[in-house]
Amino acid sequence: MSRRIVLSAFSSEHDALAAVHAARAQGLKIVDLYAPYAVHGLDQALGLQRSRLPWVCFWAAVFGAFLKLWFEFWTMVVSWPVNVGGKPWNSLPAFVPVTFEVMVLAAGLSTVFVFFLVERLWPGKPARVPYPGVTDDRFVLLVEETDAAFDLRKVRQTFLAHNAVAVEERLEEAR
């Protein structure tokens, strides 16, 4: 199924942010905004929720640390106890450096893996560039036509009033 998208390109982040605010004020459904770099305040302007990725990172770190502590304790106390210099077998301070490193490794790898999974990224996936120059110096706002009351002329005038470089309508396959 295809959907109608209005694509507008801007040359500055301030114009793009102003256009996002205007589009939200009109009740338009914003699909996405492509930017060549991170724009401060864009997530609030688009009305995006906070990411749950930090929680994934935290719980993966806790799980990695717990698993490593369990493995090291099992190895040194249960499976193969070795008396090294008369020290106790279950010495927690000896386990801390390696546990910390495994905790960081588990958190980092799981965060990257979950991010790629959620964003549907995989090796060899072709890049989808919506407008030429979006990776250089253009900010591209995509607005979806949701109903029959959608007035293309009004939307075009709104974006042109915010210094849009180009405004065009496209048919796009729904993802």
MITORSE-167247 format. One record per residue: x, y, z of N, C-alpha, C in turn; residue number from 1. Coordinates in steps of 0.05 Angstrom, whole numbers. Example, Ala and Ser with C-alpha at 12.3 -4.5 7.8 and 13.67 -1.06 7.14 Angstrom:
2
<n.X=264, n.Y=-114, n.Z=156, ca.X=246, ca.Y=-90, ca.Z=156, c.X=264, c.Y=-66, c.Z=156, k=1>
<n.X=257, n.Y=-45, n.Z=142, ca.X=273, ca.Y=-21, ca.Z=143, c.X=258, c.Y=1, c.Z=157, k=2>
This chain:
175
<n.X=17, n.Y=-23, n.Z=0, ca.X=0, ca.Y=0, ca.Z=0, c.X=18, c.Y=25, c.Z=0, k=1>
<n.X=10, n.Y=44, n.Z=-16, ca.X=27, ca.Y=69, ca.Z=-17, c.X=13, c.Y=91, c.Z=-2, k=2>
<n.X=29, n.Y=110, n.Z=5, ca.X=19, ca.Y=134, ca.Z=19, c.X=30, c.Y=159, c.Z=6, k=3>
<n.X=16, n.Y=181, n.Z=10, ca.X=25, ca.Y=206, ca.Z=-2, c.X=41, c.Y=221, c.Z=19, k=4>
<n.X=64, n.Y=230, n.Z=11, ca.X=83, ca.Y=244, ca.Z=28, c.X=89, c.Y=271, c.Z=16, k=5>
<n.X=89, n.Y=292, n.Z=33, ca.X=98, ca.Y=318, ca.Z=24, c.X=126, c.Y=322, c.Z=35, k=6>
<n.X=146, n.Y=326, n.Z=18, ca.X=174, ca.Y=329, ca.Z=25, c.X=181, c.Y=358, c.Z=22, k=7>
<n.X=193, n.Y=370, n.Z=43, ca.X=202, ca.Y=397, ca.Z=41, c.X=231, c.Y=399, c.Z=51, k=8>
<n.X=247, n.Y=413, n.Z=36, ca.X=276, ca.Y=415, ca.Z=43, c.X=282, c.Y=443, c.Z=52, k=9>
<n.X=299, n.Y=445, n.Z=72, ca.X=306, ca.Y=471, ca.Z=84, c.X=337, c.Y=473, c.Z=84, k=10>
<n.X=347, n.Y=497, n.Z=83, ca.X=376, ca.Y=501, ca.Z=83, c.X=387, c.Y=507, c.Z=111, k=11>
<n.X=370, n.Y=513, n.Z=131, ca.X=380, ca.Y=518, ca.Z=158, c.X=363, c.Y=503, c.Z=178, k=12>
<n.X=376, n.Y=497, n.Z=201, ca.X=362, ca.Y=483, ca.Z=222, c.X=340, c.Y=500, c.Z=235, k=13>
<n.X=344, n.Y=526, n.Z=235, ca.X=323, ca.Y=543, ca.Z=247, c.X=298, c.Y=543, c.Z=231, k=14>
<n.X=301, n.Y=544, n.Z=204, ca.X=277, ca.Y=542, ca.Z=187, c.X=263, c.Y=515, c.Z=189, k=15>
<n.X=279, n.Y=494, n.Z=191, ca.X=267, ca.Y=467, ca.Z=194, c.X=252, c.Y=465, c.Z=221, k=16>
<n.X=264, n.Y=475, n.Z=242, ca.X=250, ca.Y=474, ca.Z=268, c.X=225, c.Y=490, c.Z=268, k=17>
<n.X=226, n.Y=514, n.Z=256, ca.X=202, ca.Y=531, ca.Z=254, c.X=180, c.Y=517, c.Z=237, k=18>
<n.X=188, n.Y=503, n.Z=216, ca.X=169, ca.Y=488, ca.Z=199, c.X=157, c.Y=464, c.Z=215, k=19>
<n.X=173, n.Y=451, n.Z=231, ca.X=162, ca.Y=430, ca.Z=248, c.X=141, c.Y=440, c.Z=267, k=20>
<n.X=147, n.Y=463, n.Z=280, ca.X=128, ca.Y=475, ca.Z=299, c.X=102, c.Y=483, c.Z=284, k=21>
<n.X=105, n.Y=494, n.Z=260, ca.X=82, ca.Y=502, ca.Z=244, c.X=65, c.Y=477, c.Z=236, k=22>
<n.X=79, n.Y=456, n.Z=228, ca.X=65, ca.Y=432, ca.Z=220, c.X=50, c.Y=419, c.Z=243, k=23>
<n.X=63, n.Y=419, n.Z=266, ca.X=49, ca.Y=408, ca.Z=290, c.X=25, c.Y=425, c.Z=298, k=24>
<n.X=28, n.Y=452, n.Z=295, ca.X=6, ca.Y=470, ca.Z=301, c.X=-18, c.Y=465, c.Z=282, k=25>
<n.X=-13, n.Y=458, n.Z=257, ca.X=-34, ca.Y=452, ca.Z=238, c.X=-46, c.Y=424, c.Z=242, k=26>
<n.X=-33, n.Y=408, n.Z=258, ca.X=-43, ca.Y=381, ca.Z=262, c.X=-34, c.Y=361, c.Z=241, k=27>
<n.X=-13, n.Y=367, n.Z=227, ca.X=-2, ca.Y=349, ca.Z=206, c.X=13, c.Y=326, c.Z=219, k=28>
<n.X=13, n.Y=303, n.Z=206, ca.X=27, ca.Y=280, ca.Z=215, c.X=55, c.Y=280, c.Z=204, k=29>
<n.X=75, n.Y=285, n.Z=222, ca.X=103, ca.Y=286, ca.Z=213, c.X=114, c.Y=258, c.Z=213, k=30>
<n.X=124, n.Y=249, n.Z=190, ca.X=136, ca.Y=223, ca.Z=188, c.X=164, c.Y=223, c.Z=199, k=31>
<n.X=180, n.Y=242, n.Z=190, ca.X=208, ca.Y=243, ca.Z=199, c.X=220, c.Y=270, c.Z=190, k=32>
<n.X=243, n.Y=276, n.Z=202, ca.X=259, ca.Y=299, ca.Z=194, c.X=287, c.Y=289, c.Z=191, k=33>
<n.X=298, n.Y=291, n.Z=167, ca.X=326, ca.Y=283, ca.Z=162, c.X=344, c.Y=307, c.Z=165, k=34>
<n.X=366, n.Y=304, n.Z=180, ca.X=385, ca.Y=326, ca.Z=184, c.X=413, c.Y=316, c.Z=181, k=35>
<n.X=431, n.Y=333, n.Z=171, ca.X=459, ca.Y=325, ca.Z=167, c.X=474, c.Y=323, c.Z=194, k=36>
<n.X=463, n.Y=334, n.Z=215, ca.X=476, ca.Y=332, ca.Z=242, c.X=454, c.Y=335, c.Z=263, k=37>
<n.X=461, n.Y=329, n.Z=287, ca.X=442, ca.Y=330, ca.Z=309, c.X=433, c.Y=359, c.Z=314, k=38>
<n.X=407, n.Y=363, n.Z=317, ca.X=396, ca.Y=389, ca.Z=321, c.X=385, c.Y=390, c.Z=350, k=39>
<n.X=394, n.Y=409, n.Z=365, ca.X=385, ca.Y=412, ca.Z=393, c.X=356, c.Y=420, c.Z=393, k=40>
<n.X=340, n.Y=405, n.Z=409, ca.X=311, ca.Y=411, ca.Z=412, c.X=294, c.Y=398, c.Z=391, k=41>
<n.X=305, n.Y=383, n.Z=372, ca.X=289, ca.Y=371, ca.Z=351, c.X=271, c.Y=349, c.Z=362, k=42>
<n.X=281, n.Y=334, n.Z=381, ca.X=264, ca.Y=312, ca.Z=392, c.X=240, c.Y=323, c.Z=406, k=43>
<n.X=243, n.Y=345, n.Z=421, ca.X=219, ca.Y=357, ca.Z=434, c.X=200, c.Y=369, c.Z=413, k=44>
<n.X=212, n.Y=382, n.Z=392, ca.X=195, ca.Y=394, ca.Z=372, c.X=179, c.Y=373, c.Z=357, k=45>
<n.X=190, n.Y=349, n.Z=352, ca.X=176, ca.Y=328, ca.Z=338, c.X=157, c.Y=313, c.Z=357, k=46>
<n.X=160, n.Y=317, n.Z=383, ca.X=143, ca.Y=303, ca.Z=402, c.X=151, c.Y=274, c.Z=406, k=47>
<n.X=176, n.Y=269, n.Z=404, ca.X=186, ca.Y=241, ca.Z=407, c.X=188, c.Y=234, c.Z=437, k=48>
<n.X=183, n.Y=209, n.Z=443, ca.X=186, ca.Y=200, ca.Z=471, c.X=216, c.Y=194, c.Z=476, k=49>
<n.X=222, n.Y=193, n.Z=502, ca.X=250, ca.Y=186, ca.Z=509, c.X=255, c.Y=157, c.Z=502, k=50>
<n.X=279, n.Y=152, n.Z=494, ca.X=287, ca.Y=125, ca.Z=486, c.X=289, c.Y=107, c.Z=510, k=51>
<n.X=282, n.Y=81, n.Z=505, ca.X=286, ca.Y=61, ca.Z=526, c.X=312, c.Y=46, c.Z=524, k=52>
<n.X=329, n.Y=56, n.Z=506, ca.X=355, ca.Y=43, ca.Z=502, c.X=373, c.Y=45, c.Z=526, k=53>
<n.X=373, n.Y=67, n.Z=542, ca.X=389, ca.Y=67, ca.Z=567, c.X=381, c.Y=45, c.Z=586, k=54>
<n.X=356, n.Y=38, n.Z=587, ca.X=347, ca.Y=16, ca.Z=605, c.X=358, c.Y=-11, c.Z=595, k=55>
<n.X=358, n.Y=-15, n.Z=569, ca.X=370, ca.Y=-39, ca.Z=557, c.X=399, c.Y=-41, c.Z=565, k=56>
<n.X=413, n.Y=-18, n.Z=563, ca.X=442, ca.Y=-17, ca.Z=570, c.X=446, c.Y=-24, c.Z=599, k=57>
<n.X=429, n.Y=-12, n.Z=617, ca.X=432, ca.Y=-17, ca.Z=645, c.X=427, c.Y=-46, c.Z=652, k=58>
<n.X=405, n.Y=-58, n.Z=643, ca.X=399, ca.Y=-86, ca.Z=650, c.X=418, c.Y=-105, c.Z=637, k=59>
<n.X=428, n.Y=-99, n.Z=614, ca.X=449, ca.Y=-117, ca.Z=602, c.X=475, c.Y=-116, c.Z=619, k=60>
<n.X=481, n.Y=-92, n.Z=629, ca.X=505, ca.Y=-90, ca.Z=646, c.X=501, c.Y=-105, c.Z=672, k=61>
<n.X=478, n.Y=-103, n.Z=684, ca.X=472, ca.Y=-118, ca.Z=709, c.X=473, c.Y=-148, c.Z=704, k=62>
<n.X=461, n.Y=-157, n.Z=682, ca.X=461, ca.Y=-185, ca.Z=675, c.X=489, c.Y=-195, c.Z=670, k=63>
<n.X=505, n.Y=-179, n.Z=655, ca.X=533, ca.Y=-187, ca.Z=649, c.X=550, c.Y=-189, c.Z=674, k=64>
<n.X=547, n.Y=-169, n.Z=692, ca.X=562, ca.Y=-170, ca.Z=717, c.X=554, c.Y=-194, c.Z=734, k=65>
<n.X=528, n.Y=-199, n.Z=736, ca.X=519, ca.Y=-221, ca.Z=752, c.X=529, c.Y=-248, c.Z=740, k=66>
<n.X=527, n.Y=-251, n.Z=714, ca.X=535, ca.Y=-275, ca.Z=701, c.X=565, c.Y=-279, c.Z=705, k=67>
<n.X=581, n.Y=-258, n.Z=703, ca.X=610, ca.Y=-260, ca.Z=706, c.X=617, c.Y=-267, c.Z=735, k=68>
<n.X=604, n.Y=-254, n.Z=754, ca.X=610, ca.Y=-260, ca.Z=782, c.X=603, c.Y=-289, c.Z=788, k=69>
<n.X=580, n.Y=-298, n.Z=778, ca.X=572, ca.Y=-326, ca.Z=783, c.X=593, c.Y=-345, c.Z=770, k=70>
<n.X=601, n.Y=-340, n.Z=746, ca.X=620, ca.Y=-357, ca.Z=732, c.X=647, c.Y=-357, c.Z=747, k=71>
<n.X=657, n.Y=-334, n.Z=755, ca.X=682, ca.Y=-333, ca.Z=769, c.X=681, c.Y=-347, c.Z=796, k=72>
<n.X=659, n.Y=-343, n.Z=810, ca.X=656, ca.Y=-356, ca.Z=836, c.X=655, c.Y=-386, c.Z=832, k=73>
<n.X=639, n.Y=-395, n.Z=812, ca.X=636, ca.Y=-424, ca.Z=807, c.X=663, c.Y=-436, c.Z=799, k=74>
<n.X=678, n.Y=-421, n.Z=782, ca.X=704, ca.Y=-431, ca.Z=773, c.X=724, c.Y=-434, c.Z=796, k=75>
<n.X=726, n.Y=-413, n.Z=812, ca.X=746, ca.Y=-412, ca.Z=833, c.X=739, c.Y=-427, c.Z=859, k=76>
<n.X=713, n.Y=-431, n.Z=864, ca.X=705, ca.Y=-444, ca.Z=889, c.X=695, c.Y=-472, c.Z=885, k=77>
<n.X=679, n.Y=-476, n.Z=864, ca.X=666, ca.Y=-502, ca.Z=861, c.X=681, c.Y=-520, c.Z=842, k=78>
<n.X=686, n.Y=-511, n.Z=817, ca.X=696, ca.Y=-528, ca.Z=797, c.X=726, c.Y=-535, c.Z=800, k=79>
<n.X=742, n.Y=-514, n.Z=805, ca.X=771, ca.Y=-518, ca.Z=805, c.X=784, c.Y=-500, c.Z=826, k=80>
<n.X=780, n.Y=-506, n.Z=851, ca.X=792, ca.Y=-489, ca.Z=872, c.X=822, c.Y=-492, c.Z=873, k=81>
<n.X=836, n.Y=-470, n.Z=870, ca.X=865, ca.Y=-470, ca.Z=871, c.X=874, c.Y=-451, c.Z=893, k=82>
<n.X=890, n.Y=-461, n.Z=911, ca.X=900, ca.Y=-445, ca.Z=933, c.X=924, c.Y=-429, c.Z=923, k=83>
<n.X=920, n.Y=-403, n.Z=920, ca.X=941, ca.Y=-385, ca.Z=910, c.X=951, c.Y=-368, c.Z=934, k=84>
<n.X=973, n.Y=-374, n.Z=945, ca.X=985, ca.Y=-358, ca.Z=966, c.X=969, c.Y=-357, c.Z=991, k=85>
<n.X=953, n.Y=-377, n.Z=997, ca.X=937, ca.Y=-378, ca.Z=1021, c.X=913, c.Y=-359, c.Z=1021, k=86>
<n.X=906, n.Y=-347, n.Z=999, ca.X=883, ca.Y=-329, ca.Z=997, c.X=857, c.Y=-345, c.Z=996, k=87>
<n.X=835, n.Y=-333, n.Z=1005, ca.X=810, ca.Y=-348, ca.Z=1004, c.X=801, c.Y=-351, c.Z=974, k=88>
<n.X=786, n.Y=-373, n.Z=970, ca.X=778, ca.Y=-379, ca.Z=942, c.X=756, c.Y=-359, c.Z=933, k=89>
<n.X=739, n.Y=-350, n.Z=951, ca.X=717, ca.Y=-333, ca.Z=942, c.X=723, c.Y=-304, c.Z=949, k=90>
<n.X=746, n.Y=-294, n.Z=940, ca.X=754, ca.Y=-267, ca.Z=946, c.X=741, c.Y=-248, c.Z=925, k=91>
<n.X=721, n.Y=-233, n.Z=934, ca.X=707, ca.Y=-215, ca.Z=916, c.X=725, c.Y=-193, c.Z=905, k=92>
<n.X=743, n.Y=-180, n.Z=920, ca.X=759, ca.Y=-159, ca.Z=907, c.X=776, c.Y=-169, c.Z=884, k=93>
<n.X=783, n.Y=-194, n.Z=883, ca.X=798, ca.Y=-204, ca.Z=860, c.X=780, c.Y=-206, c.Z=835, k=94>
<n.X=754, n.Y=-208, n.Z=839, ca.X=736, ca.Y=-211, ca.Z=817, c.X=727, c.Y=-184, c.Z=804, k=95>
<n.X=732, n.Y=-162, n.Z=818, ca.X=721, ca.Y=-136, ca.Z=810, c.X=731, c.Y=-127, c.Z=783, k=96>
<n.X=757, n.Y=-126, n.Z=777, ca.X=766, ca.Y=-115, ca.Z=752, c.X=755, c.Y=-129, c.Z=727, k=97>
<n.X=756, n.Y=-155, n.Z=727, ca.X=746, ca.Y=-170, ca.Z=704, c.X=716, c.Y=-168, c.Z=702, k=98>
<n.X=702, n.Y=-167, n.Z=725, ca.X=673, ca.Y=-164, ca.Z=725, c.X=665, c.Y=-137, c.Z=713, k=99>
<n.X=680, n.Y=-116, n.Z=720, ca.X=674, ca.Y=-90, ca.Z=709, c.X=677, c.Y=-90, c.Z=678, k=100>
<n.X=699, n.Y=-102, n.Z=669, ca.X=704, ca.Y=-103, ca.Z=640, c.X=682, c.Y=-119, c.Z=625, k=101>
<n.X=673, n.Y=-141, n.Z=637, ca.X=652, ca.Y=-157, ca.Z=624, c.X=626, c.Y=-142, c.Z=625, k=102>
<n.X=621, n.Y=-127, n.Z=647, ca.X=597, ca.Y=-111, ca.Z=649, c.X=596, c.Y=-90, c.Z=627, k=103>
<n.X=617, n.Y=-76, n.Z=622, ca.X=618, ca.Y=-56, ca.Z=601, c.X=615, c.Y=-69, c.Z=574, k=104>
<n.X=628, n.Y=-92, n.Z=569, ca.X=626, ca.Y=-106, ca.Z=544, c.X=597, c.Y=-114, c.Z=539, k=105>
<n.X=584, n.Y=-126, n.Z=558, ca.X=556, ca.Y=-135, ca.Z=555, c.X=538, c.Y=-112, c.Z=550, k=106>
<n.X=542, n.Y=-90, n.Z=564, ca.X=525, ca.Y=-66, ca.Z=560, c.X=528, c.Y=-55, c.Z=532, k=107>
<n.X=553, n.Y=-52, n.Z=524, ca.X=558, ca.Y=-40, ca.Z=497, c.X=548, c.Y=-57, c.Z=474, k=108>
<n.X=555, n.Y=-83, n.Z=475, ca.X=546, ca.Y=-100, ca.Z=453, c.X=516, c.Y=-103, c.Z=452, k=109>
<n.X=503, n.Y=-106, n.Z=474, ca.X=474, ca.Y=-110, ca.Z=474, c.X=460, c.Y=-84, c.Z=465, k=110>
<n.X=471, n.Y=-61, n.Z=473, ca.X=459, ca.Y=-36, ca.Z=465, c.X=461, c.Y=-32, c.Z=434, k=111>
<n.X=484, n.Y=-38, n.Z=423, ca.X=487, ca.Y=-36, ca.Z=394, c.X=469, c.Y=-56, c.Z=380, k=112>
<n.X=468, n.Y=-80, n.Z=389, ca.X=451, ca.Y=-101, ca.Z=377, c.X=422, c.Y=-93, c.Z=378, k=113>
<n.X=412, n.Y=-84, n.Z=401, ca.X=384, ca.Y=-77, ca.Z=403, c.X=378, c.Y=-52, c.Z=386, k=114>
<n.X=396, n.Y=-33, n.Z=384, ca.X=392, ca.Y=-10, ca.Z=367, c.X=389, c.Y=-18, c.Z=338, k=115>
<n.X=407, n.Y=-35, n.Z=329, ca.X=405, ca.Y=-45, ca.Z=301, c.X=379, c.Y=-61, c.Z=296, k=116>
<n.X=371, n.Y=-76, n.Z=316, ca.X=347, ca.Y=-92, ca.Z=313, c.X=322, c.Y=-74, c.Z=312, k=117>
<n.X=320, n.Y=-55, n.Z=329, ca.X=297, ca.Y=-37, ca.Z=330, c.X=296, c.Y=-20, c.Z=305, k=118>
<n.X=318, n.Y=-10, n.Z=296, ca.X=319, ca.Y=7, ca.Z=272, c.X=319, c.Y=-8, c.Z=246, k=119>
<n.X=318, n.Y=-35, n.Z=247, ca.X=318, ca.Y=-52, ca.Z=224, c.X=342, c.Y=-47, c.Z=206, k=120>
<n.X=366, n.Y=-45, n.Z=218, ca.X=390, ca.Y=-41, ca.Z=203, c.X=405, c.Y=-68, c.Z=202, k=121>
<n.X=417, n.Y=-73, n.Z=180, ca.X=433, ca.Y=-98, ca.Z=177, c.X=454, c.Y=-92, c.Z=155, k=122>
<n.X=475, n.Y=-108, n.Z=155, ca.X=496, ca.Y=-104, ca.Z=135, c.X=485, c.Y=-108, c.Z=107, k=123>
<n.X=492, n.Y=-89, n.Z=90, ca.X=484, ca.Y=-91, ca.Z=62, c.X=457, c.Y=-78, c.Z=56, k=124>
<n.X=444, n.Y=-67, n.Z=76, ca.X=418, ca.Y=-54, ca.Z=71, c.X=423, c.Y=-29, c.Z=55, k=125>
<n.X=409, n.Y=-26, n.Z=33, ca.X=414, ca.Y=-2, ca.Z=16, c.X=404, c.Y=23, c.Z=30, k=126>
<n.X=419, n.Y=45, n.Z=27, ca.X=412, ca.Y=70, ca.Z=39, c.X=389, c.Y=83, c.Z=23, k=127>
<n.X=371, n.Y=95, n.Z=38, ca.X=347, ca.Y=108, ca.Z=26, c.X=351, c.Y=138, c.Z=31, k=128>
<n.X=359, n.Y=153, n.Z=11, ca.X=364, ca.Y=181, ca.Z=13, c.X=339, c.Y=195, c.Z=2, k=129>
<n.X=324, n.Y=210, n.Z=18, ca.X=299, ca.Y=222, ca.Z=9, c.X=303, c.Y=246, c.Z=-9, k=130>
<n.X=326, n.Y=259, n.Z=-7, ca.X=330, ca.Y=284, ca.Z=-22, c.X=360, c.Y=288, c.Z=-25, k=131>
<n.X=369, n.Y=297, n.Z=-49, ca.X=398, ca.Y=302, ca.Z=-52, c.X=408, c.Y=324, c.Z=-34, k=132>
<n.X=430, n.Y=319, n.Z=-21, ca.X=442, ca.Y=339, ca.Z=-3, c.X=434, c.Y=336, c.Z=26, k=133>
<n.X=417, n.Y=316, n.Z=32, ca.X=408, ca.Y=313, ca.Z=60, c.X=431, c.Y=305, c.Z=78, k=134>
<n.X=451, n.Y=293, n.Z=67, ca.X=475, ca.Y=286, ca.Z=84, c.X=496, c.Y=308, c.Z=84, k=135>
<n.X=492, n.Y=329, n.Z=68, ca.X=511, ca.Y=351, ca.Z=67, c.X=501, c.Y=375, c.Z=81, k=136>
<n.X=480, n.Y=387, n.Z=71, ca.X=471, ca.Y=413, ca.Z=82, c.X=441, c.Y=418, c.Z=81, k=137>
<n.X=425, n.Y=398, n.Z=76, ca.X=396, ca.Y=402, ca.Z=74, c.X=382, c.Y=388, c.Z=97, k=138>
<n.X=360, n.Y=400, n.Z=106, ca.X=343, ca.Y=388, ca.Z=126, c.X=317, c.Y=382, c.Z=112, k=139>
<n.X=308, n.Y=357, n.Z=114, ca.X=285, ca.Y=348, ca.Z=98, c.X=263, c.Y=339, c.Z=118, k=140>
<n.X=240, n.Y=352, n.Z=115, ca.X=217, ca.Y=346, ca.Z=132, c.X=196, c.Y=330, c.Z=115, k=141>
<n.X=188, n.Y=307, n.Z=125, ca.X=168, ca.Y=291, ca.Z=111, c.X=142, c.Y=292, c.Z=127, k=142>
<n.X=120, n.Y=299, n.Z=113, ca.X=94, ca.Y=301, ca.Z=125, c.X=75, c.Y=283, c.Z=109, k=143>
<n.X=59, n.Y=267, n.Z=124, ca.X=42, ca.Y=248, ca.Z=111, c.X=14, c.Y=259, c.Z=107, k=144>
<n.X=2, n.Y=254, n.Z=84, ca.X=-25, ca.Y=261, ca.Z=78, c.X=-43, c.Y=240, c.Z=91, k=145>
<n.X=-58, n.Y=248, n.Z=111, ca.X=-73, ca.Y=228, ca.Z=126, c.X=-103, c.Y=226, c.Z=118, k=146>
<n.X=-115, n.Y=247, n.Z=109, ca.X=-143, ca.Y=246, ca.Z=102, c.X=-150, c.Y=264, c.Z=78, k=147>
<n.X=-175, n.Y=265, n.Z=71, ca.X=-183, ca.Y=280, ca.Z=48, c.X=-183, c.Y=310, c.Z=53, k=148>
<n.X=-183, n.Y=318, n.Z=78, ca.X=-182, ca.Y=347, ca.Z=85, c.X=-154, c.Y=358, c.Z=83, k=149>
<n.X=-135, n.Y=342, n.Z=76, ca.X=-107, ca.Y=351, ca.Z=73, c.X=-106, c.Y=371, c.Z=49, k=150>
<n.X=-98, n.Y=395, n.Z=54, ca.X=-96, ca.Y=416, ca.Z=33, c.X=-67, c.Y=420, c.Z=25, k=151>
<n.X=-60, n.Y=410, n.Z=2, ca.X=-32, ca.Y=411, ca.Z=-7, c.X=-23, c.Y=440, c.Z=-10, k=152>
<n.X=-40, n.Y=457, n.Z=-21, ca.X=-32, ca.Y=485, ca.Z=-25, c.X=-26, c.Y=499, c.Z=1, k=153>
<n.X=-42, n.Y=494, n.Z=21, ca.X=-38, ca.Y=506, ca.Z=48, c.X=-12, c.Y=496, c.Z=60, k=154>
<n.X=-7, n.Y=471, n.Z=58, ca.X=18, ca.Y=459, ca.Z=69, c.X=42, c.Y=470, c.Z=54, k=155>
<n.X=40, n.Y=472, n.Z=27, ca.X=62, ca.Y=483, ca.Z=11, c.X=67, c.Y=513, c.Z=19, k=156>
<n.X=46, n.Y=528, n.Z=23, ca.X=50, ca.Y=556, ca.Z=31, c.X=62, c.Y=558, c.Z=59, k=157>
<n.X=54, n.Y=541, n.Z=76, ca.X=66, ca.Y=541, ca.Z=104, c.X=96, c.Y=536, c.Z=103, k=158>
<n.X=104, n.Y=516, n.Z=87, ca.X=132, ca.Y=509, ca.Z=86, c.X=148, c.Y=530, c.Z=70, k=159>
<n.X=136, n.Y=542, n.Z=49, ca.X=150, ca.Y=563, ca.Z=35, c.X=153, c.Y=588, c.Z=52, k=160>
<n.X=134, n.Y=593, n.Z=70, ca.X=136, ca.Y=616, ca.Z=88, c.X=159, c.Y=612, c.Z=108, k=161>
<n.X=168, n.Y=587, n.Z=112, ca.X=190, ca.Y=581, ca.Z=129, c.X=216, c.Y=576, c.Z=113, k=162>
<n.X=218, n.Y=589, n.Z=90, ca.X=242, ca.Y=588, ca.Z=73, c.X=249, c.Y=560, c.Z=63, k=163>
<n.X=229, n.Y=545, n.Z=54, ca.X=235, ca.Y=519, ca.Z=43, c.X=248, c.Y=522, c.Z=16, k=164>
<n.X=269, n.Y=506, n.Z=11, ca.X=283, ca.Y=506, ca.Z=-14, c.X=266, c.Y=492, c.Z=-35, k=165>
<n.X=254, n.Y=470, n.Z=-27, ca.X=237, ca.Y=454, ca.Z=-46, c.X=214, c.Y=441, c.Z=-30, k=166>
<n.X=191, n.Y=440, n.Z=-43, ca.X=168, ca.Y=426, ca.Z=-32, c.X=157, c.Y=409, c.Z=-54, k=167>
<n.X=155, n.Y=383, n.Z=-49, ca.X=144, ca.Y=365, ca.Z=-70, c.X=128, c.Y=343, c.Z=-57, k=168>
<n.X=109, n.Y=332, n.Z=-73, ca.X=92, ca.Y=311, ca.Z=-64, c.X=102, c.Y=285, c.Z=-77, k=169>
<n.X=102, n.Y=263, n.Z=-61, ca.X=112, ca.Y=237, ca.Z=-71, c.X=93, c.Y=215, c.Z=-62, k=170>
<n.X=93, n.Y=194, n.Z=-77, ca.X=80, ca.Y=169, ca.Z=-69, c.X=101, c.Y=151, c.Z=-58, k=171>
<n.X=97, n.Y=140, n.Z=-35, ca.X=118, ca.Y=124, ca.Z=-22, c.X=105, c.Y=98, c.Z=-12, k=172>
<n.X=120, n.Y=77, n.Z=-15, ca.X=111, ca.Y=51, ca.Z=-5, c.X=111, c.Y=51, c.Z=26, k=173>
<n.X=90, n.Y=43, n.Z=38, ca.X=88, ca.Y=42, ca.Z=68, c.X=107, c.Y=20, c.Z=78, k=174>
<n.X=121, n.Y=27, n.Z=100, ca.X=141, ca.Y=8, ca.Z=111, c.X=127, c.Y=-10, c.Z=131, k=175>
